[in-house]
Amino acid sequence: MIRFDHVNIRVSDQEAVRDFLAAVIGVTVGPRPPFTFHGYWLYLGDVPVIHLAPREAPGEIGWVNHIAFSGYDFDRKTAELRAAGFTFRTQTLPGSDIRQIFVKGPEGIMVELQCQAEDR
């Protein structure tokens, strides 16, 4: 089943944004994979719905880096994307068996498609 997974936002002051979202929405800081960069995963219940990360590229537009959906078959989806002429990059989420496909669209929108081991 395809479902919304999370939004990744890039900010300059992660702690201020973390505290703001905790106070306003009620999210809590929870476990996060061992990425090579600083950040926070903010949870609603048991679900990490907001991922905070540092702004990286000079001139990066906006604060939303990507939106993510899960429930895809890796081989099937990458074949569909290739056949449709989309360029994409893939990686495995550190410390897990989740394979990720990142597709950039119009106006720089980035979509992450997650493929868990049972989805492959």
N, C-alpha and C positions, 0 to 999 in steps of 0.2 A: 504494500500500500504506500502510495506517495503521500508525504506529509511535510508541512513546514517544519523546519528544524531550528534555525536560529538566524539572527542578524549579527554581522560583525561590523563594529564601528571603530573608526580610527580617531583618536583624540590626543591632544597635547598633554592634558593633565588627567591621567587615568584615575587617580585617587579622588579628585573632585567629582568626576563623572560617576564613579562607582558609588560614592556617598550620596550624591544627588538621586541616582536611580534607586538606591536602597531606601532612601527616605520617601520618595514620591511613589514608587511602584511597589516596594516591598520585596525586591529581589535580595538574595543573599549570595555572598561569595562562596564558591564551591570548588571542587577539584578541577584541575586543568591539566592537559597533557604536557609533557616536558619540552615545550617549544624552546627555541634558542633566543626568544625575545620575551620581554616582560609583558604581562597582561593579566586580565581577570576574566573568569567565566562567571556570569551572574545567573542565578537559578531562580525559577518560580517553582516551588516544590522540589521535585527531583529532576527537573528539566533545565539544562543550561541554555536559556533563550537569548541571552545577549553576551557576545564575546567582545571584550575591550582589548584593543591593541594600539601600539603607538603609531602616530603618523610617520610614514616612511619616506615617501618620495616628495621632493620639493615640487610644489604646484599641484599636489594631489587635490582633486576636486571633491568637495563635499565631505561628509563625515561617515557616510555608509560605505564600507568597503565591499561587502557582498551580502547576499541573502542566500540561505541554504535550505535545501530540501533533501529528504532522505527516502530510501526505498527503491533505488535503482539497481539494475543488473549492470555491472561494470562493462562486460564485453559487449552486451547488446547496445548499451547507450553510447559507448565510444564508437561503435560501428555506425550507428544512426547519425551521430554528429559528423563523422568523417564523410558519410554519404551526402549529407546536407551541406557540406562545404564549410563547416564551422572549424575554427582553430581553437584548441583548448590545451590545458596542461593538466597533468595528473600527479598525485602524490598519495602517500599513505599517512594518515593521521598518526603522529608520533605516539608510541606506546599502545597502539591498537591494531586491529585488523581492518579498520575502515579505510577504504580506498576513496579518494576524492577526485572529482573532475571539476575543473574551473573553466567556465566559458565566459568570455567577455563579449558584450553586445553593444548595441547603439548607445551613444553618449557615455560610454565607459561603464555601463552597468555590468556587474560581475555576479554570476550565479554559480553556486557550488552545488554539485550533485553528489550525495553520499551513497556509497555502495558498501554495505556491511557484508561480512563473510557469508552469511546465510542468504544474502541477496544475489551473490555471484553465481 
